[in-house]
Amino acid sequence: MNDKTQPPKNLAVALDIGTTKVVALAGYVNEYEKIEVLGIGTVKSEGVTRGVVSNIDRTVRAIKESIEMAEQAAQCKFVKVHVGIAGQHIKSIHHHGLLVRHDHNSEISENDVNKLIKDMYKLVLPPGDKILHVIPQEYTVDNEQDIVDPIGMSGIRLEANFHIITGQISASRNILKCVEKADLDVADITLEPIASASSVLSDEEKEAGVALVDIGGGTTDITIFKDGIIRHTAVIPFGGNVVTSDIREGCIVMNEQAEKLKVKFGSAMASEIFDNRIITIPGFKGRDPKEISEKNLARIIEARVEEVFDYVLWEIRRSGYENKLIAGIVLTGGGAQLKHIKQLVEYITGMDTRIGYPNEHLAGDTEESISSPMYATAVGLLMKGLRDKKRVYEMSQNSPIEK
């Protein structure tokens, strides 16, 4: 495509603004219902702290760079983007809703359900907070409980339990401001753990009960599913960066060197290191090189990862679903690439664990790097964007034609 002004009609663009990286991902759905990635741009993020924008100018610069890279690969100009939101300000609450229907003879319609959901947006929240998502749990129709879908049933009292996810107004405003300053429109804002879940979890896992743990640079996001429904969400204000920070202090090296040590030689279990190689780091300006043993490096990493997963386990217990997660834990995000992390998590939690890759939804010839857990959120946001486009298209096809 040489027309560098208009994107193809069925193209969607995702923008993942993270603590360590900003990712722009553009793609469309092919005839086999798989995502064809047309362009990707990954840039180091310097204006985001623990998932929240802390420097507008730096974030705008990173967004522009990543978008330009993806535009060059896709050979077209982007207009709208589907953005993710995360950070330690994200909270979740449970609430009960009730709707009394006056027309006894008619069936419960989609409008009744939507009215019940809209009422949840009127909840009084602490100052500075706003509702991001309202997720119905189960419905009750005239004392008939545990109904998954009440549409088409008869009844006067329609009740529902809701899982409501809230975030700070200022955090979402700052994201919007950054995207708009980069000359883009925001199609919608999605909670990043929900996006990651759609790209790495199967329907069977969500039904059986599963905890998705998305280990980012600044935060670790937890999403718990049971019976196909989100039951609990939480954000822990630690991620891969605290591991890097511990390596930096423990080995007395620069931050960049600590990150390289973690990625190249790091392991989450010291007991898995058998040959205990010595890693040599060049010294500054003629100073002697520094030597670090692989086992000591693993000990530093293991201590911090254990601490993070103590918080994760506490959140799983707090949700009340600890013994109901048949599918165990799925790890994703950049931190899930750490060697032996699966074994350590199984040891700490006693639950079955696997690493979540977003490759199931991608076309077969997609670049291998995009199938990495670190792109789970970006792929999930892209999936959400493509679903929304399809829904809008179908609605336009089904609407009555004006004469």
C-alpha positions as CSV (number, residue, x, y, z in Angstrom):
1,M,0.0,0.0,0.0
2,N,1.5,3.3,-1.1
3,D,-1.2,5.6,0.0
4,K,0.3,7.0,3.1
5,T,-2.8,8.9,4.2
6,Q,-5.7,6.5,4.8
7,P,-5.4,3.2,6.7
8,P,-7.3,0.2,5.3
9,K,-10.9,0.0,6.6
10,N,-10.4,-3.1,8.7
11,L,-7.2,-2.0,10.3
12,A,-7.0,-1.4,14.1
13,V,-4.1,0.1,16.1
14,A,-3.2,-0.7,19.7
15,L,-1.0,1.5,22.0
16,D,0.5,-0.1,25.1
17,I,2.0,2.7,27.2
18,G,4.1,0.8,29.8
19,T,6.7,1.6,32.4
20,T,9.6,0.0,30.4
21,K,8.3,0.3,26.8
22,V,5.7,1.9,24.6
23,V,4.3,-0.4,21.9
24,A,2.3,0.5,18.8
25,L,0.8,-2.5,17.1
26,A,-1.3,-2.4,13.9
27,G,-3.1,-5.3,12.3
28,Y,-6.3,-6.7,10.7
29,V,-8.2,-10.0,10.8
30,N,-7.5,-12.3,7.8
31,E,-9.9,-14.8,6.2
32,Y,-8.9,-17.5,8.8
33,E,-9.9,-15.2,11.7
34,K,-6.3,-14.7,12.7
35,I,-4.6,-11.4,13.2
36,E,-2.1,-10.2,10.5
37,V,0.3,-7.8,12.1
38,L,1.1,-5.0,9.5
39,G,3.4,-2.9,11.7
40,I,5.0,-2.7,15.1
41,G,6.9,0.0,16.9
42,T,8.6,-0.6,20.3
43,V,10.4,2.3,22.0
44,K,11.9,2.6,25.5
45,S,9.5,4.3,27.9
46,E,11.0,7.1,30.1
47,G,7.9,9.1,31.1
48,V,5.9,6.4,32.9
49,T,6.3,5.3,36.5
50,R,4.5,2.2,37.8
51,G,2.1,2.3,34.9
52,V,1.2,6.0,35.4
53,V,2.4,8.9,33.2
54,S,4.9,11.0,35.2
55,N,6.3,13.0,32.3
56,I,4.0,14.2,29.5
57,D,6.7,15.3,27.0
58,R,8.8,12.2,27.3
59,T,5.7,10.0,26.9
60,V,4.5,11.9,23.9
61,R,7.9,11.5,22.3
62,A,7.9,7.8,22.9
63,I,4.3,7.5,21.5
64,K,5.2,9.4,18.4
65,E,8.3,7.3,17.8
66,S,6.5,4.0,18.2
67,I,3.6,5.1,16.0
68,E,6.0,6.3,13.3
69,M,7.8,3.0,13.3
70,A,4.5,1.0,13.0
71,E,3.3,3.5,10.3
72,Q,6.4,3.0,8.2
73,A,6.0,-0.8,8.3
74,A,2.2,-0.6,7.6
75,Q,2.7,2.0,4.9
76,C,-0.2,4.1,6.0
77,K,-1.1,6.9,8.5
78,F,-2.9,6.0,11.7
79,V,-5.8,8.1,13.1
80,K,-7.4,6.2,16.0
81,V,-5.7,4.0,18.6
82,H,-7.0,1.6,21.3
83,V,-5.1,2.5,24.5
84,G,-4.5,0.5,27.7
85,I,-4.5,1.8,31.2
86,A,-2.8,0.3,34.3
87,G,-1.1,1.4,37.5
88,Q,-1.4,1.0,41.2
89,H,-4.4,3.4,41.3
90,I,-6.6,0.7,39.8
91,K,-9.0,-0.7,42.4
92,S,-12.0,-3.1,42.2
93,I,-15.2,-3.1,44.2
94,H,-18.3,-5.4,44.3
95,H,-21.8,-4.0,44.2
96,H,-25.4,-5.3,43.9
97,G,-27.9,-3.8,41.5
98,L,-31.7,-4.0,41.3
99,L,-34.2,-3.1,38.6
100,V,-38.0,-3.4,39.1
101,R,-39.8,-3.9,35.8
102,H,-43.3,-2.5,35.4
103,D,-44.3,-4.4,32.3
104,H,-45.0,-7.8,33.8
105,N,-45.9,-9.5,30.5
106,S,-42.9,-8.7,28.4
107,E,-39.6,-10.6,28.4
108,I,-36.4,-9.2,29.9
109,S,-34.6,-7.4,27.1
110,E,-31.1,-6.2,26.5
111,N,-32.3,-2.7,27.3
112,D,-33.2,-3.8,30.9
113,V,-29.7,-5.3,31.3
114,N,-28.1,-2.2,30.0
115,K,-30.2,0.0,32.3
116,L,-29.0,-2.0,35.3
117,I,-25.4,-1.7,34.1
118,K,-25.8,2.1,33.5
119,D,-27.1,2.5,37.1
120,M,-23.7,1.3,38.3
121,Y,-22.0,4.2,36.7
122,K,-24.0,6.5,39.1
123,L,-22.2,5.0,42.2
124,V,-20.6,7.5,44.5
125,L,-16.8,7.0,44.5
126,P,-13.9,8.6,46.4
127,P,-13.0,12.1,45.0
128,G,-10.8,11.8,41.9
129,D,-11.9,8.2,41.0
130,K,-13.9,7.1,37.9
131,I,-15.4,3.8,36.8
132,L,-13.5,2.1,34.0
133,H,-15.4,-1.1,33.6
134,V,-18.6,-2.6,35.0
135,I,-18.6,-6.4,34.7
136,P,-21.8,-8.3,35.5
137,Q,-21.2,-11.5,37.6
138,E,-24.5,-13.3,37.8
139,Y,-28.1,-12.3,37.7
140,T,-31.2,-13.1,39.8
141,V,-34.7,-13.0,38.3
142,D,-37.5,-13.1,40.9
143,N,-35.4,-15.0,43.5
144,E,-34.1,-17.4,40.8
145,Q,-30.4,-17.1,41.4
146,D,-27.1,-17.8,39.4
147,I,-28.5,-16.9,36.0
148,V,-25.7,-16.2,33.5
149,D,-27.9,-14.5,30.8
150,P,-31.4,-13.3,31.8
151,I,-32.5,-11.9,28.3
152,G,-35.7,-13.6,27.2
153,M,-36.8,-14.6,30.7
154,S,-40.0,-13.4,32.4
155,G,-39.8,-11.6,35.7
156,I,-40.4,-8.4,37.6
157,R,-37.3,-8.1,39.8
158,L,-34.0,-8.2,37.9
159,E,-30.9,-8.2,40.2
160,A,-27.2,-8.6,39.5
161,N,-23.9,-8.6,41.3
162,F,-21.2,-6.4,39.6
163,H,-17.5,-6.3,39.6
164,I,-16.6,-2.7,39.2
165,I,-13.1,-1.5,38.3
166,T,-12.1,2.1,39.1
167,G,-9.1,4.3,38.4
168,Q,-8.0,7.8,39.0
169,I,-9.5,10.4,36.7
170,S,-6.1,12.2,36.5
171,A,-4.3,9.1,35.3
172,S,-6.7,8.5,32.4
173,R,-6.7,12.2,31.5
174,N,-2.9,12.2,31.3
175,I,-3.0,9.2,29.0
176,L,-5.6,10.9,26.8
177,K,-3.5,14.1,26.8
178,C,-0.4,12.3,25.7
179,V,-2.2,10.5,22.9
180,E,-3.9,13.7,21.7
181,K,-0.5,15.6,21.8
182,A,0.8,12.8,19.5
183,D,-1.9,13.8,17.0
184,L,-4.0,10.7,17.5
185,D,-7.6,10.0,18.6
186,V,-8.4,7.6,21.4
187,A,-10.9,5.0,20.2
188,D,-11.3,3.7,23.8
189,I,-9.3,2.9,27.0
190,T,-9.2,-0.7,28.3
191,L,-7.8,-2.0,31.5
192,E,-4.5,-3.7,30.5
193,P,-4.9,-6.9,32.6
194,I,-8.3,-7.5,30.7
195,A,-6.5,-7.0,27.4
196,S,-3.7,-9.4,28.4
197,A,-6.3,-12.0,29.5
198,S,-8.1,-12.0,26.1
199,S,-4.8,-12.7,24.3
200,V,-3.3,-15.5,26.5
201,L,-6.2,-17.3,28.3
202,S,-8.4,-19.9,26.7
203,D,-12.2,-20.0,27.3
204,E,-11.7,-23.4,29.1
205,E,-9.2,-21.8,31.6
206,K,-11.6,-18.9,32.3
207,E,-14.4,-21.4,32.9
208,A,-12.3,-23.7,35.1
209,G,-10.9,-20.9,37.2
210,V,-7.5,-19.2,36.6
211,A,-5.3,-16.4,37.9
212,L,-3.6,-14.3,35.2
213,V,-0.4,-12.7,36.6
214,D,0.9,-10.0,34.2
215,I,4.5,-9.0,35.4
216,G,5.3,-5.7,33.8
217,G,8.2,-3.3,34.5
218,G,6.5,-1.2,37.1
219,T,3.5,-3.2,38.3
220,T,2.2,-6.8,38.5
221,D,-1.5,-7.1,37.5
222,I,-3.7,-9.9,38.7
223,T,-7.0,-11.0,37.1
224,I,-9.0,-13.9,38.4
225,F,-11.6,-15.7,36.3
226,K,-14.1,-18.3,37.3
227,D,-17.1,-19.6,35.3
228,G,-16.0,-17.5,32.4
229,I,-16.4,-14.2,34.4
230,I,-13.8,-11.8,35.9
231,R,-14.1,-12.2,39.7
232,H,-11.2,-10.2,41.0
233,T,-8.7,-7.7,39.8
234,A,-5.7,-6.2,41.6
235,V,-2.5,-4.3,40.9
236,I,0.7,-4.8,42.9
237,P,3.1,-1.8,42.7
238,F,6.1,-4.0,42.0
239,G,7.4,-5.5,38.7
240,G,10.5,-6.4,36.9
241,N,12.2,-3.1,37.7
242,V,12.5,-3.9,41.4
243,V,14.4,-7.0,40.4
244,T,16.8,-4.9,38.3
245,S,17.1,-2.5,41.1
246,D,18.1,-5.3,43.6
247,I,20.7,-6.6,41.1
248,R,22.1,-3.1,40.7
249,E,22.5,-2.7,44.5
250,G,23.5,-6.3,45.2
251,C,26.2,-6.5,42.5
252,I,27.1,-2.7,42.6
253,V,26.7,-2.2,38.9
254,M,25.0,0.4,36.6
255,N,21.2,0.1,36.0
256,E,21.8,-0.8,32.3
257,Q,24.2,-3.6,33.3
258,A,21.8,-4.9,35.9
259,E,19.0,-5.2,33.3
260,K,21.4,-7.0,30.9
261,L,22.5,-9.4,33.7
262,K,18.8,-10.2,34.5
263,V,17.8,-10.8,30.9
264,K,20.8,-12.7,29.7
265,F,22.0,-14.7,32.8
266,G,19.1,-14.3,35.3
267,S,17.3,-17.2,36.9
268,A,14.4,-17.2,39.4
269,M,15.8,-20.3,41.2
270,A,19.3,-20.5,42.5
271,S,19.0,-24.3,43.0
272,E,18.6,-24.7,39.2
273,I,22.1,-23.2,38.6
274,F,24.5,-26.2,38.4
275,D,27.7,-25.0,36.6
276,N,27.8,-21.6,38.4
277,R,29.6,-19.6,35.7
278,I,31.4,-16.4,36.6
279,I,30.1,-13.4,34.7
280,T,32.7,-10.6,34.1
281,I,31.5,-7.0,33.7
282,P,34.0,-4.5,32.3
283,G,35.2,-1.9,34.7
284,F,35.0,1.9,34.3
285,K,37.8,3.7,32.5
286,G,40.6,1.2,33.0
287,R,39.4,0.0,36.4
288,D,39.4,-3.8,37.1
289,P,36.5,-5.8,35.7
290,K,33.8,-7.0,38.2
291,E,33.1,-10.7,38.6
292,I,29.7,-12.0,39.6
293,S,28.7,-15.7,40.1
294,E,25.6,-16.9,38.3
295,K,24.4,-18.5,41.6
296,N,24.7,-15.2,43.5
297,L,22.8,-13.4,40.8
298,A,20.0,-16.0,41.0
299,R,19.8,-15.7,44.8
300,I,19.2,-11.9,44.5
301,I,16.5,-12.4,41.8
302,E,14.8,-15.3,43.7
303,A,14.5,-13.3,46.9
304,R,12.7,-10.5,45.2
305,V,10.5,-12.6,42.9
306,E,9.4,-14.6,46.0
307,E,8.4,-11.4,47.7
308,V,6.3,-10.3,44.7
309,F,4.5,-13.7,44.6
310,D,3.8,-13.5,48.4
311,Y,1.7,-10.4,47.5
312,V,0.2,-12.3,44.5
313,L,-0.8,-15.2,46.8
314,W,-2.2,-12.8,49.3
315,E,-4.4,-11.3,46.6
316,I,-5.6,-14.7,45.4
317,R,-6.5,-15.6,49.0
318,R,-8.3,-12.2,49.5
319,S,-10.4,-12.9,46.4
320,G,-11.8,-16.1,48.0
321,Y,-11.0,-18.2,45.0
322,E,-7.7,-19.8,46.2
323,N,-9.1,-23.3,46.1
324,K,-11.3,-22.8,43.1
325,L,-8.7,-22.2,40.4
326,I,-8.6,-25.5,38.6
327,A,-6.4,-24.0,35.8
328,G,-4.0,-22.6,38.3
329,I,-1.8,-19.6,37.3
330,V,-0.9,-18.2,33.9
331,L,2.2,-15.9,33.9
332,T,2.6,-13.2,31.2
333,G,4.2,-9.8,30.6
334,G,8.0,-9.2,30.2
335,G,8.8,-10.6,33.7
336,A,7.4,-14.0,32.6
337,Q,10.4,-14.5,30.4
338,L,12.7,-14.9,33.4
339,K,14.3,-18.3,33.4
340,H,12.8,-20.9,35.9
341,I,10.0,-18.5,37.1
342,K,7.4,-21.1,36.3
343,Q,9.1,-23.6,38.7
344,L,9.5,-21.0,41.4
345,V,5.8,-19.9,41.2
346,E,4.6,-23.5,41.4
347,Y,6.9,-24.0,44.4
348,I,5.6,-20.9,46.2
349,T,1.9,-21.2,45.4
350,G,1.5,-25.0,45.0
351,M,-0.6,-24.3,41.8
352,D,-0.2,-25.5,38.3
353,T,1.6,-22.7,36.3
354,R,2.2,-22.0,32.6
355,I,3.6,-19.1,30.6
356,G,1.0,-17.3,28.5
357,Y,1.9,-16.5,24.9
358,P,-0.4,-14.4,22.6
359,N,0.6,-16.5,19.5
360,E,-2.7,-18.4,19.3
361,H,-4.5,-15.4,17.8
362,L,-1.8,-14.4,15.5
363,A,-1.4,-15.5,11.8
364,G,1.2,-18.3,11.3
365,D,3.8,-16.1,9.5
366,T,3.8,-13.4,12.3
367,E,7.3,-12.3,13.5
368,E,8.3,-14.6,16.3
369,S,9.2,-11.7,18.7
370,I,5.5,-10.5,18.8
371,S,4.5,-14.0,20.2
372,S,6.5,-13.1,23.3
373,P,4.7,-12.7,26.7
374,M,5.9,-9.0,26.7
375,Y,3.5,-8.3,23.8
376,A,0.4,-9.9,25.5
377,T,-1.1,-6.6,26.4
378,A,-0.6,-5.0,23.0
379,V,-2.0,-8.0,21.2
380,G,-5.0,-8.0,23.6
381,L,-5.7,-4.3,22.9
382,L,-5.4,-5.0,19.2
383,M,-8.0,-7.8,19.5
384,K,-10.3,-5.5,21.4
385,G,-10.0,-2.8,18.6
386,L,-10.7,-5.4,15.9
387,R,-13.7,-6.7,17.8
388,D,-15.1,-3.2,18.1
389,K,-14.6,-2.5,14.4
390,K,-16.4,-5.7,13.5
391,R,-19.3,-4.9,15.8
392,V,-19.7,-1.4,14.3
393,Y,-19.6,-2.9,10.8
394,E,-22.2,-5.5,11.6
395,M,-24.5,-2.9,13.2
396,S,-24.2,-0.7,10.1
397,Q,-25.1,-3.8,7.9
398,N,-28.1,-4.6,10.0
399,S,-29.5,-1.1,10.3
400,P,-32.5,-0.2,8.1
401,I,-31.6,1.4,4.8
402,E,-32.9,4.9,4.4
403,K,-35.1,5.4,1.3
